[in-house]
């Protein structure tokens, strides 16, 4: 099929916050355009997007995956649900052997835990993988059925090449939406890796940012008047920023990753559309939760631009290589002016104006300069629906 890309751009102002900490506890930062910027890592926003799928019920549990080292425990629970006579350590052992056969990854009790629980009179610790494994709900269900079929003699069952190949096929087909979007790496079995359909940039501030530090104290409720002073003291680092956020979604890669689809009775365009709509909604509305209880920094983007392209993804980060000065007292209006000018110029220079479809979602008078860039949508719901329909139409046209 022809190539189809979705670019999602957002300007979002966040008040004092610490969305994404480095190893010292300070907000992450980067130097861009010769000045320090606030930064939120791509991993932090991808995690927030995945969590949003579940929290806001954008997708059903069966359309999502589980990323964990405790894959044997997850599979064992499904095995027991299918056959209640297989439980406890037997289910865990069976699950470990099935996953190891299907993925090529060792599933075993960590060395530091071997025998420790038995010495205390408890059961042996559960086997785990050495790294996080990402499997879809449907893959777990398929492997659970394999495990039940193999329960009588698992070693003999997998000596049959057809059975072994079937287990590997289950682990490499019918991927969940989040696996199809964000990809999967299996270090011990590269042939079942999944190339991510989404690329998420590190969000950076459009202006210069210096981190600040808040000195705080906590009072001991049981102190008397004779015991003045704080029960504890400390500091927490923070910053505030107007962030430029960007993600690129490779629609044809997404379709390839989803394969035959999420349900047996739906058109091939339906799973792609559902995945696209969930991602656009989730990426725009989600927020990393670092120190959220401390700062309560719940904001939504001031402006969103979504572009459907058939050429290649294009980030507009260069619009802010020269940092916004905020001479008018804020950054959003000037950032929108920079962005509107840059988008028009780069698409005119590279001949991409006629080959793209653009939607704009914006809030307030400060974002007015962006209105001319594309079709204005009145709400996030309308934006998501319009983008999903356009993607479905393109996929259907190219077959």
C-alpha positions in Angstrom: 0.0 0.0 0.0 1.0 3.6 -0.4 2.6 5.3 2.5 0.4 7.3 4.9 1.7 9.3 7.9 0.0 11.3 10.6 1.9 14.1 12.3 0.5 15.3 15.6 1.8 18.7 17.0 0.8 20.3 20.2 1.6 23.4 22.2 0.9 22.9 25.9 1.6 25.2 28.8 2.4 23.5 32.1 2.6 25.5 35.4 5.2 24.7 38.1 5.7 20.9 37.8 8.1 18.1 37.6 6.6 15.8 35.0 9.7 13.7 34.3 12.6 13.5 36.6 16.3 12.8 36.0 18.6 10.7 38.2 18.9 13.6 40.7 15.2 14.2 41.0 15.3 17.4 38.9 13.1 18.0 35.8 14.8 16.7 32.7 16.3 19.3 30.4 18.1 19.8 27.1 20.1 22.4 25.3 18.5 23.5 22.0 19.2 26.6 20.1 22.0 27.3 22.5 19.8 27.7 25.6 18.5 25.3 28.3 15.0 24.0 27.7 12.5 22.0 29.8 12.2 18.5 28.5 9.8 15.5 28.9 11.2 12.3 27.5 9.4 10.4 24.8 9.2 7.3 27.0 7.3 9.3 29.7 4.7 10.5 27.2 4.3 7.1 25.5 3.7 5.5 28.9 1.1 8.2 29.7 -0.6 7.6 26.4 -0.8 3.8 27.0 -2.2 4.4 30.5 -4.8 6.8 29.0 -6.1 4.0 26.7 -7.1 2.1 29.8 -8.0 4.9 32.2 -10.4 6.5 29.8 -11.6 3.3 28.2 -10.6 4.3 24.7 -9.9 0.7 23.9 -11.2 -2.6 25.3 -9.0 -4.8 27.5 -8.9 -7.4 24.8 -7.4 -4.8 22.4 -4.4 -4.1 24.7 -1.3 -5.9 25.9 0.6 -6.4 29.1 4.2 -5.5 29.5 5.8 -7.3 32.5 8.5 -9.6 33.7 5.8 -11.6 35.4 4.6 -13.2 32.2 4.5 -16.7 33.8 2.1 -15.4 36.5 -0.1 -13.7 33.9 -0.3 -16.8 31.7 -0.7 -19.2 34.7 -3.8 -17.3 35.7 -5.3 -17.8 32.2 -4.3 -21.5 32.2 -6.1 -22.0 35.6 -9.2 -20.1 34.2 -9.3 -22.6 31.3 -8.6 -25.7 33.4 -9.0 -25.4 37.2 -7.2 -28.7 37.8 -4.0 -26.9 36.7 -3.1 -24.5 39.4 -0.4 -23.2 41.7 3.2 -24.3 40.9 2.1 -26.6 38.2 0.4 -23.8 36.3 3.5 -21.6 36.8 5.9 -24.3 35.5 3.7 -25.0 32.5 3.4 -21.3 31.7 7.2 -20.8 31.9 7.8 -23.7 29.5 5.2 -22.5 27.0 6.5 -18.9 27.0 10.0 -20.1 26.6 9.1 -22.2 23.6 7.0 -19.4 22.0 9.5 -16.6 22.5 12.9 -18.2 22.9 13.4 -16.2 26.2 14.4 -17.9 29.4 11.7 -17.9 32.1 13.1 -18.9 35.4 13.2 -18.0 39.1 15.7 -15.2 39.7 18.9 -16.5 41.3 18.6 -14.3 44.3 15.1 -15.9 45.1 15.9 -19.5 44.5 15.2 -21.5 47.6 14.6 -18.4 49.7 10.8 -18.9 50.1 11.1 -22.7 50.8 13.5 -22.0 53.7 10.8 -19.8 55.2 8.3 -22.5 54.8 6.6 -20.9 51.8 6.3 -21.8 48.1 9.1 -21.3 45.6 9.1 -17.8 44.0 7.5 -17.5 40.6 9.6 -17.7 37.5 10.1 -14.4 35.6 11.7 -13.2 32.3 15.0 -11.3 32.5 13.4 -8.2 30.9 10.0 -6.7 30.3 8.0 -8.8 27.8 5.1 -7.3 25.9 2.3 -9.7 24.9 -1.2 -9.0 23.8 -4.3 -10.3 25.6 -5.1 -12.5 22.6 -1.5 -13.9 22.5 -1.9 -14.8 26.2 -5.2 -16.5 25.5 -3.8 -18.5 22.6 -0.8 -19.6 24.6 -3.0 -20.6 27.5 -4.9 -22.9 25.2 -1.6 -24.4 24.0 -0.6 -24.9 27.6 -3.8 -26.8 28.4 -3.4 -29.0 25.4 0.2 -29.7 26.4 -0.4 -30.2 30.1 -0.2 -34.0 30.1 3.4 -34.0 28.8 4.7 -30.6 27.8 8.1 -31.9 26.6 6.6 -34.5 24.4 4.0 -32.0 23.1 6.7 -29.6 21.9 8.8 -32.3 20.3 6.2 -32.1 17.6 7.5 -29.3 15.3 4.0 -28.4 14.3 3.0 -27.7 17.9 6.2 -25.7 18.5 5.7 -23.6 15.4 2.1 -23.0 16.4 3.2 -21.6 19.8 5.7 -19.3 18.0 3.1 -18.2 15.6 0.7 -17.2 18.4 3.4 -15.0 20.0 3.9 -13.2 16.7 0.4 -12.6 15.4 -2.8 -10.8 16.5 -0.9 -8.0 18.2 -2.6 -5.6 20.5 -3.1 -2.0 19.5 -0.4 -0.8 22.0 2.1 -3.3 20.6 1.3 -2.3 17.0 1.7 1.4 17.9 4.8 1.3 20.2 6.5 -1.8 19.0 8.1 -4.7 20.9 11.7 -5.9 21.3 12.4 -9.5 22.3 16.2 -9.7 22.9 16.4 -13.5 22.6 14.2 -13.8 19.6 14.6 -10.9 17.2 12.3 -12.6 14.6 9.3 -11.8 16.7 10.2 -8.1 17.3 7.6 -5.6 16.2 8.7 -2.4 14.6 6.9 0.6 16.2 4.4 2.5 14.1 4.7 5.6 16.3 7.7 7.8 16.9 7.4 10.3 19.8 9.7 13.2 20.1 11.0 14.5 23.5 8.8 17.4 24.3 10.8 20.6 24.8 10.0 24.1 25.9 9.7 26.7 23.2 11.7 29.1 25.4 14.6 29.2 27.8 13.9 27.5 31.1 15.9 27.4 34.3 14.9 24.9 37.0 13.9 26.2 40.4 13.8 24.6 43.8 11.0 24.7 46.4 12.0 24.5 50.1 9.3 22.9 52.1 8.6 21.9 55.7 6.2 19.5 57.3 4.7 19.9 60.8 4.5 17.1 63.3 0.9 17.1 64.5 1.9 15.8 67.9 4.4 18.5 68.6 3.7 20.7 71.6 4.4 24.4 72.1 7.6 23.4 73.7 8.7 21.7 70.5 8.8 24.4 67.8 10.1 23.7 64.4 9.4 21.4 61.5 9.0 17.6 61.7 10.9 17.4 58.4 12.3 19.7 55.8 13.3 19.1 52.1 13.4 20.5 48.6 11.8 19.6 45.4 12.9 20.9 42.0 10.4 22.1 39.4 10.0 24.3 36.3 7.2 25.7 34.2 7.1 25.8 30.5 5.2 26.0 27.2 6.1 22.7 25.5 6.2 21.8 21.9 5.1 18.1 21.6 5.3 16.0 18.4 4.5 12.5 17.3 4.5 10.8 13.9 2.3 7.8 13.2 3.2 5.5 10.3 -0.3 4.3 9.3 0.9 1.6 6.8 3.2 0.2 9.4 0.4 0.2 11.9 -1.8 -1.7 9.5 0.9 -4.3 8.9 1.4 -4.7 12.6 -2.3 -5.2 13.3 -2.4 -7.8 10.5 -5.8 -9.5 10.2 -7.5 -7.1 12.7 -8.9 -7.2 16.1 -12.1 -9.0 15.4 -13.1 -11.7 12.9 -16.2 -9.9 11.6 -15.0 -6.4 11.0 -13.7 -4.6 7.8 -9.9 -4.3 7.6 -10.1 -0.5 7.9 -11.9 -0.7 11.3 -8.9 -1.9 13.5 -6.6 0.7 11.9 -9.2 3.5 12.4 -9.8 2.5 16.1 -6.0 2.4 16.7 -5.5 5.8 15.0 -8.3 7.4 16.9 -7.2 6.0 20.2 -3.6 7.2 19.7 -4.5 10.7 18.5 -6.9 11.1 21.5 -4.6 9.5 24.0 -1.5 11.4 22.9 -3.2 14.8 22.9 -5.1 14.4 26.2 -2.6 12.4 28.3 -0.1 13.8 30.8 2.8 12.2 32.6 2.1 11.9 36.3 5.5 12.8 37.8 5.0 14.7 41.1 1.3 15.3 40.1 0.1 15.2 43.7 2.7 17.9 44.6 1.9 20.3 41.9 -1.5 19.5 40.5 -0.4 20.6 37.1 -3.4 19.3 35.1 -3.5 21.1 31.8 -4.5 20.4 28.2 -2.8 21.7 25.0 -3.5 25.3 24.0 -3.3 24.2 20.3 -3.1 21.0 18.3 -2.2 20.6 14.6 -2.7 17.2 12.9 -1.5 16.6 9.4 -2.2 13.6 7.2 0.7 13.1 4.7 1.6 10.8 1.9 5.3 11.9 1.7 7.2 11.7 5.0 6.8 12.9 8.6 7.9 16.5 9.3 8.5 17.9 12.8 8.2 21.7 13.3 10.6 21.8 16.2 12.9 24.1 14.1 10.2 26.8 14.5 11.6 27.2 18.0 15.3 26.8 17.4 15.4 30.5 18.2 13.7 30.5 21.6 10.5 32.5 22.1 11.2 35.6 24.2 7.8 36.1 25.7 8.2 39.9 25.6 4.5 40.3 25.8 4.3 38.6 29.2 3.6 35.0 28.0 4.8 32.5 25.5 1.7 31.0 23.8 0.9 33.8 21.4 4.4 34.3 20.2 4.9 30.5 19.9 1.8 30.3 17.7 3.2 33.1 15.5 6.5 31.3 15.1 4.7 28.1 14.3 2.3 29.5 11.8 5.0 31.3 9.9 7.3 28.2 9.9 4.7 25.7 8.8 3.6 27.8 5.8 7.2 28.5 4.8 8.5 24.9 5.0 5.5 23.4 3.2 5.7 26.0 0.5 9.4 25.4 0.1 9.1 21.6 0.0 5.9 21.4 -2.1 3.9 19.6 0.6 0.9 22.0 0.8 -1.3 20.2 -1.8 -0.5 16.7 -0.6 -1.6 17.0 3.0 -4.8 17.4 5.0 -4.6 19.6 8.1 -6.8 19.9 11.1 -6.4 22.6 13.8 -7.8 22.5 17.4 -7.1 25.6 19.4 -8.2 27.4 22.5 -8.3 31.2 23.1 -7.3 34.3 21.2 -3.6 33.7 21.7 -3.7 30.8 19.2 -5.6 32.7 16.4 -2.5 32.8 14.1 -2.9 29.0 13.6 -6.5 29.1 12.4 -5.4 29.6 8.7 -3.3 26.4 8.7 -6.1 24.0 8.2 -9.7 23.0 8.9 -10.6 24.2 12.4 -12.4 21.6 14.6 -14.5 22.7 17.5 -13.6 19.8 19.9 -11.2 17.0 20.5 -14.0 14.5 19.8 -14.7 16.0 16.4 -10.9 16.1 15.6 -10.5 12.5 16.5 -13.5 11.4 14.4 -12.4 13.5 11.4 -8.9 12.1 11.5 -10.1 8.5 11.9 -12.5 8.8 8.9 -9.8 10.4 6.7 -7.4 7.6 7.5 -10.0 4.9 6.9 -10.8 6.5 3.5 -7.1 6.5 2.5 -6.6 2.9 3.6 -9.6 1.8 1.7 -8.6 3.6 -1.5 -5.1 2.1 -1.6 -6.3 -1.3 -0.6 
